[in-house]
């Protein structure tokens, strides 16, 4: 897919695929050997884009840097992951220990002519355990030491708002384009036209031609993020300024705050019961002629059988009487 984009040469080289090493499976050395074997089987196109990143579970920067140098794979340094998983044998003084590896990490990128990339994020202030520290904070409070020519990716829950926060705080280029913390309601978006419904019988076949005309649109250069005033920033805790909360609906009569009263529930249950009874009655009326016809036919059949049985019995009785008379006369 990246090849089909037909990007310029430098952008095409910079379009990389960032991967983690994955599991350890009880033996890091054996896992690295399997990675070496499978990496050789990859096509050159995939090798040109594949880069590795230290994770926050198993693989530290000190684990991945040697194999990246061996196989000519760029290494993405993630500061947040390094603060969770690091080499216990090294002295930890903020980022001082990792800064000693900056030149070696940068060399993994420059050898392939790719713009270096780093990831930065911070844990939530209330995080204590290792599992809690893995969660990213909504915004970051500072910037890591890095070369200004590289790509620094901020990983934060508030996305672009976290970047705007850093731009305002450190007066980065473009910070003057972000206005003060003023709420803004979008009114300049081009809404899609609604389909026109005709009611010829109701309106006598009249068609409103004005409604068929598409609504007036606003030029694209006037429609931008944050509207014409460019208000795109909100301070922490004021997300509803650019993402308004839903308006609460008023409760219906007989209903409390968010809960249905007992009388309303009983009334609805009674209504449903009456509807079920009415449905049963309709079904009974609909099926009644069929059932009466069945009963009538069965009664007639039974009457014929009884009549035939009685006739047969009378013939037998008459023959018996004749036989007894003959016997008596003899």
One Martini backbone bead per residue (centre of mass of N, CA, C, O) as a GRO file, in nm:
protein
  330
    1UNK     BB    1   0.058   0.063  -0.021
    2UNK     BB    2   0.302   0.257   0.001
    3UNK     BB    3   0.383   0.225  -0.299
    4UNK     BB    4   0.107   0.335  -0.425
    5UNK     BB    5   0.150   0.642  -0.334
    6UNK     BB    6   0.394   0.780  -0.469
    7UNK     BB    7   0.622   0.905  -0.315
    8UNK     BB    8   0.861   1.076  -0.238
    9UNK     BB    9   1.164   0.966  -0.160
   10UNK     BB   10   1.179   1.063   0.140
   11UNK     BB   11   0.887   0.985   0.221
   12UNK     BB   12   0.919   0.687   0.147
   13UNK     BB   13   1.139   0.626   0.360
   14UNK     BB   14   0.965   0.741   0.612
   15UNK     BB   15   0.765   0.499   0.555
   16UNK     BB   16   0.715   0.312   0.826
   17UNK     BB   17   0.731   0.005   1.033
   18UNK     BB   18   0.631  -0.040   1.359
   19UNK     BB   19   0.784  -0.268   1.593
   20UNK     BB   20   0.776  -0.528   1.809
   21UNK     BB   21   0.927  -0.808   1.925
   22UNK     BB   22   0.765  -0.929   2.173
   23UNK     BB   23   0.811  -1.209   2.303
   24UNK     BB   24   1.017  -1.438   2.502
   25UNK     BB   25   0.970  -1.745   2.597
   26UNK     BB   26   1.210  -1.771   2.834
   27UNK     BB   27   1.418  -1.671   2.582
   28UNK     BB   28   1.598  -1.423   2.438
   29UNK     BB   29   1.812  -1.559   2.262
   30UNK     BB   30   1.617  -1.743   2.103
   31UNK     BB   31   1.439  -1.514   1.995
   32UNK     BB   32   1.664  -1.369   1.832
   33UNK     BB   33   1.725  -1.609   1.646
   34UNK     BB   34   1.442  -1.623   1.515
   35UNK     BB   35   1.451  -1.336   1.404
   36UNK     BB   36   1.690  -1.371   1.215
   37UNK     BB   37   1.568  -1.593   1.037
   38UNK     BB   38   1.303  -1.433   0.949
   39UNK     BB   39   1.438  -1.176   0.834
   40UNK     BB   40   1.574  -1.317   0.586
   41UNK     BB   41   1.281  -1.384   0.443
   42UNK     BB   42   1.245  -1.107   0.368
   43UNK     BB   43   1.190  -0.858   0.183
   44UNK     BB   44   1.332  -0.564   0.084
   45UNK     BB   45   1.084  -0.380   0.121
   46UNK     BB   46   1.043  -0.451   0.422
   47UNK     BB   47   1.326  -0.383   0.526
   48UNK     BB   48   1.305  -0.073   0.452
   49UNK     BB   49   1.050  -0.032   0.680
   50UNK     BB   50   1.157  -0.176   0.921
   51UNK     BB   51   1.106  -0.116   1.274
   52UNK     BB   52   1.207  -0.076   1.611
   53UNK     BB   53   1.065  -0.097   1.955
   54UNK     BB   54   1.053  -0.028   2.265
   55UNK     BB   55   0.901  -0.162   2.546
   56UNK     BB   56   0.674  -0.219   2.853
   57UNK     BB   57   0.764  -0.543   2.918
   58UNK     BB   58   1.064  -0.668   2.787
   59UNK     BB   59   1.206  -0.462   2.577
   60UNK     BB   60   1.486  -0.289   2.563
   61UNK     BB   61   1.724  -0.089   2.440
   62UNK     BB   62   1.965  -0.284   2.516
   63UNK     BB   63   1.837  -0.529   2.357
   64UNK     BB   64   1.796  -0.392   2.053
   65UNK     BB   65   2.049  -0.240   1.951
   66UNK     BB   66   2.237  -0.474   1.859
   67UNK     BB   67   2.040  -0.598   1.639
   68UNK     BB   68   2.009  -0.337   1.476
   69UNK     BB   69   2.311  -0.318   1.400
   70UNK     BB   70   2.330  -0.600   1.266
   71UNK     BB   71   2.054  -0.566   1.060
   72UNK     BB   72   1.982  -0.275   0.981
   73UNK     BB   73   1.780  -0.138   1.213
   74UNK     BB   74   1.581   0.082   1.319
   75UNK     BB   75   1.540   0.280   1.629
   76UNK     BB   76   1.278   0.339   1.849
   77UNK     BB   77   1.254   0.580   2.096
   78UNK     BB   78   1.086   0.522   2.408
   79UNK     BB   79   1.061   0.692   2.696
   80UNK     BB   80   0.828   0.559   2.849
   81UNK     BB   81   0.932   0.266   2.823
   82UNK     BB   82   1.212   0.319   2.954
   83UNK     BB   83   1.087   0.394   3.243
   84UNK     BB   84   0.994   0.082   3.279
   85UNK     BB   85   1.207  -0.056   3.074
   86UNK     BB   86   1.531  -0.150   3.190
   87UNK     BB   87   1.856  -0.165   3.275
   88UNK     BB   88   1.958  -0.263   3.588
   89UNK     BB   89   2.280  -0.207   3.546
   90UNK     BB   90   2.200   0.082   3.509
   91UNK     BB   91   2.204   0.410   3.561
   92UNK     BB   92   1.938   0.614   3.695
   93UNK     BB   93   1.908   0.959   3.544
   94UNK     BB   94   1.663   0.977   3.390
   95UNK     BB   95   1.811   1.040   3.061
   96UNK     BB   96   2.120   0.992   3.081
   97UNK     BB   97   2.162   0.693   2.996
   98UNK     BB   98   2.031   0.726   2.702
   99UNK     BB   99   2.210   0.961   2.590
  100UNK     BB  100   2.464   0.774   2.539
  101UNK     BB  101   2.290   0.636   2.278
  102UNK     BB  102   2.219   0.844   2.054
  103UNK     BB  103   2.430   0.792   1.832
  104UNK     BB  104   2.360   0.494   1.778
  105UNK     BB  105   2.060   0.540   1.709
  106UNK     BB  106   2.101   0.741   1.474
  107UNK     BB  107   2.270   0.547   1.289
  108UNK     BB  108   2.024   0.355   1.215
  109UNK     BB  109   1.908   0.586   1.021
  110UNK     BB  110   2.135   0.717   0.840
  111UNK     BB  111   2.217   0.455   0.682
  112UNK     BB  112   1.907   0.473   0.533
  113UNK     BB  113   1.789   0.773   0.502
  114UNK     BB  114   1.615   0.824   0.769
  115UNK     BB  115   1.407   0.981   0.965
  116UNK     BB  116   1.406   1.028   1.280
  117UNK     BB  117   1.235   0.856   1.562
  118UNK     BB  118   1.027   0.953   1.844
  119UNK     BB  119   0.883   0.877   2.166
  120UNK     BB  120   0.635   1.057   2.377
  121UNK     BB  121   0.540   1.011   2.725
  122UNK     BB  122   0.313   0.997   3.013
  123UNK     BB  123   0.209   0.926   3.305
  124UNK     BB  124  -0.002   0.918   3.539
  125UNK     BB  125   0.006   1.072   3.845
  126UNK     BB  126  -0.137   0.811   4.004
  127UNK     BB  127   0.083   0.622   3.938
  128UNK     BB  128   0.253   0.319   4.069
  129UNK     BB  129   0.245   0.084   3.918
  130UNK     BB  130   0.342  -0.067   3.636
  131UNK     BB  131   0.061  -0.087   3.507
  132UNK     BB  132  -0.020   0.213   3.556
  133UNK     BB  133   0.232   0.344   3.400
  134UNK     BB  134   0.143   0.255   3.104
  135UNK     BB  135  -0.047   0.477   3.106
  136UNK     BB  136  -0.150   0.747   2.938
  137UNK     BB  137  -0.159   1.068   2.934
  138UNK     BB  138  -0.332   1.333   2.815
  139UNK     BB  139  -0.064   1.497   2.881
  140UNK     BB  140   0.229   1.692   2.853
  141UNK     BB  141   0.492   1.887   3.029
  142UNK     BB  142   0.731   1.804   2.832
  143UNK     BB  143   1.055   1.771   2.676
  144UNK     BB  144   1.282   1.596   2.523
  145UNK     BB  145   1.596   1.515   2.436
  146UNK     BB  146   1.645   1.642   2.099
  147UNK     BB  147   1.656   1.663   1.772
  148UNK     BB  148   1.501   1.904   1.568
  149UNK     BB  149   1.512   1.712   1.293
  150UNK     BB  150   1.325   1.523   1.411
  151UNK     BB  151   1.063   1.292   1.491
  152UNK     BB  152   0.822   1.382   1.734
  153UNK     BB  153   0.601   1.172   1.913
  154UNK     BB  154   0.291   1.227   2.063
  155UNK     BB  155   0.149   1.032   2.334
  156UNK     BB  156  -0.195   1.116   2.374
  157UNK     BB  157  -0.530   1.148   2.450
  158UNK     BB  158  -0.560   1.462   2.331
  159UNK     BB  159  -0.367   1.489   2.109
  160UNK     BB  160  -0.359   1.793   1.968
  161UNK     BB  161  -0.382   1.932   2.250
  162UNK     BB  162  -0.099   1.846   2.348
  163UNK     BB  163   0.051   2.007   2.131
  164UNK     BB  164  -0.065   2.287   2.193
  165UNK     BB  165   0.049   2.299   2.478
  166UNK     BB  166   0.349   2.298   2.390
  167UNK     BB  167   0.340   2.544   2.203
  168UNK     BB  168   0.261   2.749   2.427
  169UNK     BB  169   0.486   2.685   2.638
  170UNK     BB  170   0.750   2.692   2.411
  171UNK     BB  171   0.710   2.868   2.159
  172UNK     BB  172   0.639   2.738   1.902
  173UNK     BB  173   0.593   2.710   1.590
  174UNK     BB  174   0.254   2.841   1.565
  175UNK     BB  175   0.136   2.950   1.843
  176UNK     BB  176  -0.008   3.215   1.731
  177UNK     BB  177  -0.257   3.047   1.596
  178UNK     BB  178  -0.347   3.007   1.888
  179UNK     BB  179  -0.587   3.090   2.068
  180UNK     BB  180  -0.752   3.151   2.314
  181UNK     BB  181  -0.956   3.031   2.579
  182UNK     BB  182  -1.226   2.987   2.368
  183UNK     BB  183  -1.525   2.918   2.298
  184UNK     BB  184  -1.661   2.718   2.018
  185UNK     BB  185  -1.916   2.723   1.765
  186UNK     BB  186  -2.014   2.555   1.501
  187UNK     BB  187  -2.138   2.736   1.177
  188UNK     BB  188  -1.954   2.648   0.893
  189UNK     BB  189  -2.074   2.392   0.804
  190UNK     BB  190  -2.139   2.170   0.543
  191UNK     BB  191  -2.439   2.053   0.480
  192UNK     BB  192  -2.616   1.816   0.360
  193UNK     BB  193  -2.858   1.763   0.154
  194UNK     BB  194  -3.192   1.711   0.159
  195UNK     BB  195  -3.434   1.522   0.065
  196UNK     BB  196  -3.707   1.554  -0.149
  197UNK     BB  197  -4.053   1.541  -0.081
  198UNK     BB  198  -4.336   1.422  -0.240
  199UNK     BB  199  -4.698   1.539  -0.236
  200UNK     BB  200  -4.931   1.526  -0.468
  201UNK     BB  201  -5.199   1.474  -0.310
  202UNK     BB  202  -5.165   1.704  -0.098
  203UNK     BB  203  -5.055   1.945  -0.322
  204UNK     BB  204  -5.153   1.896  -0.617
  205UNK     BB  205  -4.851   1.859  -0.754
  206UNK     BB  206  -4.668   2.049  -0.604
  207UNK     BB  207  -4.342   2.206  -0.663
  208UNK     BB  208  -4.057   2.314  -0.487
  209UNK     BB  209  -3.786   2.460  -0.635
  210UNK     BB  210  -3.625   2.584  -0.395
  211UNK     BB  211  -3.576   2.306  -0.245
  212UNK     BB  212  -3.404   2.179  -0.482
  213UNK     BB  213  -3.191   2.360  -0.416
  214UNK     BB  214  -2.887   2.392  -0.314
  215UNK     BB  215  -2.710   2.483  -0.068
  216UNK     BB  216  -2.511   2.703   0.054
  217UNK     BB  217  -2.163   2.741   0.033
  218UNK     BB  218  -1.843   2.730   0.176
  219UNK     BB  219  -1.543   2.797   0.137
  220UNK     BB  220  -1.265   2.617   0.211
  221UNK     BB  221  -1.085   2.861   0.315
  222UNK     BB  222  -1.317   2.923   0.549
  223UNK     BB  223  -1.290   2.621   0.631
  224UNK     BB  224  -1.181   2.529   0.957
  225UNK     BB  225  -1.019   2.464   1.230
  226UNK     BB  226  -1.229   2.647   1.447
  227UNK     BB  227  -1.293   2.830   1.232
  228UNK     BB  228  -1.251   3.168   1.157
  229UNK     BB  229  -1.096   3.207   1.457
  230UNK     BB  230  -0.915   2.955   1.548
  231UNK     BB  231  -1.059   2.783   1.786
  232UNK     BB  232  -0.869   2.489   1.914
  233UNK     BB  233  -0.835   2.538   2.225
  234UNK     BB  234  -0.815   2.357   2.538
  235UNK     BB  235  -0.815   2.310   2.851
  236UNK     BB  236  -0.792   2.123   3.101
  237UNK     BB  237  -1.131   2.016   3.155
  238UNK     BB  238  -1.254   2.166   2.860
  239UNK     BB  239  -1.387   1.976   2.634
  240UNK     BB  240  -1.681   2.112   2.600
  241UNK     BB  241  -1.601   2.356   2.419
  242UNK     BB  242  -1.557   2.156   2.148
  243UNK     BB  243  -1.754   1.930   2.307
  244UNK     BB  244  -2.054   1.929   2.360
  245UNK     BB  245  -2.289   1.854   2.566
  246UNK     BB  246  -2.566   1.705   2.633
  247UNK     BB  247  -2.889   1.780   2.656
  248UNK     BB  248  -3.117   1.771   2.887
  249UNK     BB  249  -3.411   1.616   2.938
  250UNK     BB  250  -3.726   1.646   3.017
  251UNK     BB  251  -3.949   1.526   3.223
  252UNK     BB  252  -4.220   1.356   3.243
  253UNK     BB  253  -4.515   1.316   3.354
  254UNK     BB  254  -4.464   1.099   3.636
  255UNK     BB  255  -4.151   1.147   3.630
  256UNK     BB  256  -3.857   1.129   3.742
  257UNK     BB  257  -3.514   1.121   3.785
  258UNK     BB  258  -3.474   0.879   3.542
  259UNK     BB  259  -3.745   0.751   3.663
  260UNK     BB  260  -4.015   0.544   3.691
  261UNK     BB  261  -4.307   0.529   3.798
  262UNK     BB  262  -4.542   0.314   3.916
  263UNK     BB  263  -4.792   0.419   3.765
  264UNK     BB  264  -4.672   0.409   3.483
  265UNK     BB  265  -4.604   0.108   3.480
  266UNK     BB  266  -4.891   0.005   3.530
  267UNK     BB  267  -5.025   0.132   3.286
  268UNK     BB  268  -4.847  -0.011   3.073
  269UNK     BB  269  -4.916  -0.300   3.160
  270UNK     BB  270  -5.221  -0.276   3.112
  271UNK     BB  271  -5.205  -0.207   2.813
  272UNK     BB  272  -5.061  -0.465   2.725
  273UNK     BB  273  -5.277  -0.664   2.829
  274UNK     BB  274  -5.510  -0.556   2.653
  275UNK     BB  275  -5.368  -0.610   2.383
  276UNK     BB  276  -5.346  -0.916   2.419
  277UNK     BB  277  -5.649  -0.974   2.451
  278UNK     BB  278  -5.737  -0.855   2.179
  279UNK     BB  279  -5.569  -1.052   2.012
  280UNK     BB  280  -5.705  -1.312   2.112
  281UNK     BB  281  -5.991  -1.242   2.018
  282UNK     BB  282  -5.925  -1.213   1.719
  283UNK     BB  283  -5.820  -1.501   1.684
  284UNK     BB  284  -6.085  -1.641   1.770
  285UNK     BB  285  -6.265  -1.520   1.548
  286UNK     BB  286  -6.094  -1.616   1.306
  287UNK     BB  287  -6.113  -1.938   1.407
  288UNK     BB  288  -6.410  -2.016   1.452
  289UNK     BB  289  -6.536  -2.131   1.179
  290UNK     BB  290  -6.338  -2.365   1.159
  291UNK     BB  291  -6.419  -2.511   1.425
  292UNK     BB  292  -6.727  -2.547   1.366
  293UNK     BB  293  -6.690  -2.714   1.111
  294UNK     BB  294  -6.549  -2.947   1.250
  295UNK     BB  295  -6.772  -3.018   1.454
  296UNK     BB  296  -7.000  -3.074   1.249
  297UNK     BB  297  -6.865  -3.306   1.094
  298UNK     BB  298  -6.824  -3.492   1.342
  299UNK     BB  299  -7.124  -3.520   1.420
  300UNK     BB  300  -7.227  -3.640   1.154
  301UNK     BB  301  -7.048  -3.892   1.157
  302UNK     BB  302  -7.154  -4.006   1.427
  303UNK     BB  303  -7.452  -4.034   1.340
  304UNK     BB  304  -7.409  -4.237   1.111
  305UNK     BB  305  -7.285  -4.460   1.283
  306UNK     BB  306  -7.528  -4.500   1.476
  307UNK     BB  307  -7.740  -4.569   1.258
  308UNK     BB  308  -7.595  -4.815   1.148
  309UNK     BB  309  -7.580  -4.970   1.417
  310UNK     BB  310  -7.891  -4.984   1.468
  311UNK     BB  311  -7.969  -5.133   1.210
  312UNK     BB  312  -7.804  -5.388   1.263
  313UNK     BB  313  -7.935  -5.460   1.536
  314UNK     BB  314  -8.231  -5.502   1.430
  315UNK     BB  315  -8.171  -5.739   1.237
  316UNK     BB  316  -8.063  -5.928   1.455
  317UNK     BB  317  -8.324  -5.935   1.627
  318UNK     BB  318  -8.517  -6.048   1.409
  319UNK     BB  319  -8.370  -6.317   1.360
  320UNK     BB  320  -8.394  -6.421   1.650
  321UNK     BB  321  -8.701  -6.426   1.663
  322UNK     BB  322  -8.745  -6.624   1.429
  323UNK     BB  323  -8.581  -6.860   1.554
  324UNK     BB  324  -8.754  -6.892   1.812
  325UNK     BB  325  -9.027  -6.957   1.671
  326UNK     BB  326  -8.935  -7.210   1.518
  327UNK     BB  327  -8.859  -7.371   1.769
  328UNK     BB  328  -9.137  -7.373   1.908
  329UNK     BB  329  -9.306  -7.518   1.681
  330UNK     BB  330  -9.120  -7.780   1.688
   0.00000   0.00000   0.00000
